[in-house]
Amino acid sequence: MPTTQGPVAQPAHVQNEGITVIGEAMRRTSGDRAEILMEVTAIAATAAQALRDNQAKLVQVTQSVAALGVTQADIQTISLNVNNIYSPLTQPLQPYAGMPQLNAAQLGQSQLGPMTPFGLVQQPDIQFGSYQARNLLRVNVREATRAGEILDTAVRAGASVSQFAFRAQDEASSWRSALEAAGKDARAKAESLAAAAGRKIGEAIFISEDLVASNGTYTALRSVFPFSFGVGAPNLVGELEYYARVSASFRFQ
């Protein structure tokens, strides 16, 4: 006997018609200032002496760069740490031509350590302590052209350089400019793709910041993923780059 089956409910179509694109933009500007991270360290037998030596070396470094236009306001202390350093002391064994001969009296207690059925027991290392005072500084160089001279002078005065980078005077404006240009690029791409399909785009329904990078990161990413990024402008020596990428979805009209 044939059976009848009622209508099957169809799933509702909840996805709106639209298009999703990725917009990219690059802004380049000259580095008109520089930032140097340097360390001033001193080691002494006591913590108090290490701090005094560190302070004396710090004064020497700051005075040396002050002659090049670096003021006290341009030097910021990031951290000051004092660490206890332990150095093991071991007495080297005297060289010998052959295997040493031990008599019965020496088997229980040799010059190298007490004898056990499993061999000689090594004596614990003798250790002594010293203290290291480490001062990490951020030096703001207002004239980027003098950065190399200031760095060399600080190193000769006793500092060690941890990081050196050029900066833009107004980085916030460069970030905003790159993000705004990436948003406009996304809309232009969406309009071109929609026109190719005979459609027009309406309002944006979703926009997110996908990636923001600076100072060489964009170039490094392009070298790894050459087909994932735009061609961009050629790199110029001495310039800073600010790269922005946004994801945007637009509804069809």
C-alpha positions, 0 to 999 in steps of 0.5 A: 500500500503506497504511503504519502509523505508530508512536505519537507521543511527547507532550511531558511536562507540566512546568508545575505548576498554580498562581497568580502575583500581585503584592502591594503595600504602602505605609507612611508615617511622619513625617520626624523628621530632615533631611539637607542636602548643601551645598558650600563653594567657594573660588577663588584664584590658587594651589592653596594659597590656594584650600585656605586660603580654603576652610578659612576659609569652612568654619569660618565655615559650621560656626560659624554652624550650631553656634549652631543645635544642629548639632555637629561630629559632625553634619557629614561631609565627603564629598569635597574636590577642587581643580580647575585652571580655565582662562579664555580671554582674547581681545582684542576687535577695534576697531570700524570704519565700513568695510572696512579698507584694507591696502597691499601691505606689510600683506598679508603680516603684518596686525595681526590675524595672518599672511595666508595664501591662505585668509585670516587665521590667528587667534592662539591664545588667551592663557590664565591659570590659577586654582584652585577648592577644592570641599568637599562636606558632609553635614549631619545635622539632628536636629530636622527643624523647624529644617532650614529655619533651618539651611539659610538660615544656612549659605547666608548664611555662604557655602555652597550647597545641593545637596540637601535631604531629610527622613529617618526615624529608623529607615528599616530598620523602615519598609522591613521593614514595607512588604515584610512587608505586601506579602508578606501582600497577595500571599497575600491576593490569591492566596487570593481569586483561587483561591477565585473559581476554586474552588481553594485555594492551598498553599505559596509556590514563588517570591517576589521583591522587585519594586520598593522606592521611597521619598519620592515615587517611588511617587506619580510611578509611579502618575501615569505608570501609573495602572492598574498600582498600587493606589489607596493612601492620600492623600498628606499633606504632611510625610510620608515614604512607603515603597512595596514590591511583590513577585511571588509564586507559589503552588501549588494544593492 
